[in-house]
Amino acid sequence: MQNQPDTDATDEDVGALPLYGMRILVVDDDSDIAETMAALLEMDGAEASPCTSAREALKKLAQGSWNVVLLDIGMPEMDGVEVAQVIRDSALGARLFIVAITGHSQAQMRCRIAETEFDLIFTKPADPEHLCRALGAWWNAPAKVSM
């Protein structure tokens, strides 16, 4: 079911949403998880798009203007760590906020995750409220000015 816009919402109401204006790509090989997470992020004002493979994610990232990518670490074919490394090595890498979402508890995988330049790491099941607060804090932080 697609979320319908609230026709009674004012510009002030929409602007008060913590993730308003943020474009998020949600990548998880479980389509139910990807779609649910995208819907929850949209409730806080984000434009969120679910996808279910690394290949699809890299294609969407190259075609669109995204602010954040949420990456499931345990995906087949190409895991989230590998996807993050491809992103960081590309022109997108410097401007994209990358969040790892993992169910892995093995020390070796935790080391791989820590060595990759993720901006945030969440353990599954990720608490949507905590995730939205963390993304909102980053999104709404004052811009740093270089002098």
C-alpha positions in Angstrom: 0.0 0.0 0.0 1.4 3.4 -1.1 1.5 6.2 1.5 -0.8 9.0 0.4 0.1 12.6 1.1 -1.8 14.3 3.9 -3.8 16.9 2.0 -4.4 18.9 5.2 -0.7 19.2 5.9 0.8 22.7 5.7 4.3 23.6 4.4 5.2 24.2 8.0 4.0 20.7 9.0 6.0 19.1 6.2 9.1 21.1 7.0 9.0 20.1 10.6 9.5 16.4 9.7 13.0 15.4 10.7 14.0 13.8 7.4 12.2 16.2 5.1 14.0 16.6 1.8 16.4 13.6 2.4 16.6 11.0 -0.3 17.4 7.5 1.0 18.2 4.3 -0.8 17.3 1.3 1.4 19.2 -1.9 0.3 18.2 -5.2 1.7 17.9 -8.6 0.0 14.7 -9.2 2.0 12.1 -7.1 0.1 9.7 -7.0 3.1 12.4 -5.4 5.2 13.5 -2.9 2.5 9.9 -1.9 1.8 9.0 -1.6 5.5 12.1 0.5 6.3 11.5 2.8 3.3 7.8 3.3 4.4 8.9 4.1 8.0 11.5 6.7 6.7 8.9 8.3 4.5 6.7 8.8 7.6 9.4 11.1 8.9 9.6 13.1 5.6 12.3 11.3 3.6 11.9 10.2 0.0 12.9 6.5 0.4 13.3 3.9 -2.3 13.8 0.2 -1.5 15.9 -2.2 -3.6 16.9 -5.8 -3.1 20.3 -6.3 -4.6 23.8 -4.7 -4.7 23.6 -4.5 -8.5 20.3 -2.6 -8.4 21.6 -0.3 -5.6 24.7 0.7 -7.6 22.6 1.3 -10.7 20.1 3.5 -8.8 22.9 5.4 -7.0 24.5 6.2 -10.4 21.2 7.4 -11.8 19.9 9.5 -9.0 20.8 12.2 -6.5 20.8 10.4 -3.1 21.9 11.7 0.3 21.9 8.4 2.3 22.2 4.7 1.5 21.2 2.1 4.1 23.1 -1.2 3.4 22.2 -4.6 4.6 25.6 -6.3 5.2 24.5 -9.9 4.7 23.4 -9.8 1.0 24.2 -12.6 -1.5 26.5 -12.0 -4.5 28.0 -8.7 -3.2 27.7 -7.9 0.5 27.1 -4.5 2.0 30.8 -4.0 2.9 31.8 -4.5 -0.8 29.0 -2.1 -1.9 30.2 0.5 0.5 33.8 0.1 -0.7 32.7 0.6 -4.4 30.7 3.7 -3.3 33.6 5.2 -1.4 36.0 4.6 -4.3 33.6 6.4 -6.7 32.7 10.0 -7.2 29.7 9.5 -5.0 31.8 8.4 -2.0 32.6 11.8 -0.5 29.1 13.1 -0.4 27.0 10.0 0.4 26.1 9.1 4.0 26.4 5.3 4.3 24.7 3.3 7.1 25.5 -0.3 7.7 22.6 -2.5 9.0 23.9 -5.9 10.1 22.8 -9.1 11.8 26.3 -10.4 11.9 28.0 -10.9 15.3 31.1 -12.7 14.1 34.3 -10.9 15.0 35.7 -11.2 11.5 32.7 -9.5 9.9 32.7 -6.8 12.6 36.3 -6.0 11.7 35.4 -5.7 8.0 32.6 -3.4 8.8 34.8 -1.3 11.1 37.5 -1.0 8.5 35.0 0.3 5.9 34.1 4.0 6.0 30.5 3.6 7.2 29.0 6.8 8.8 26.8 4.8 11.1 26.4 1.1 12.0 23.1 -0.4 13.3 22.5 -4.0 14.4 19.4 -5.8 13.2 16.7 -5.4 14.0 17.4 -1.7 13.7 15.1 0.5 15.9 13.4 2.8 13.3 13.0 5.6 15.9 16.7 5.5 16.8 17.7 5.3 13.1 15.4 8.3 12.2 16.8 10.4 15.1 20.4 9.6 14.1 19.7 10.5 10.4 17.8 13.6 11.4 20.7 14.8 13.6 23.1 14.4 10.7 20.7 15.9 8.1 19.8 18.9 10.3 23.3 19.7 11.6 24.6 23.1 10.7 27.0 23.0 7.8 30.7 23.2 8.6 32.4 26.2 7.1 36.0 26.0 6.0 38.1 29.1 6.7 
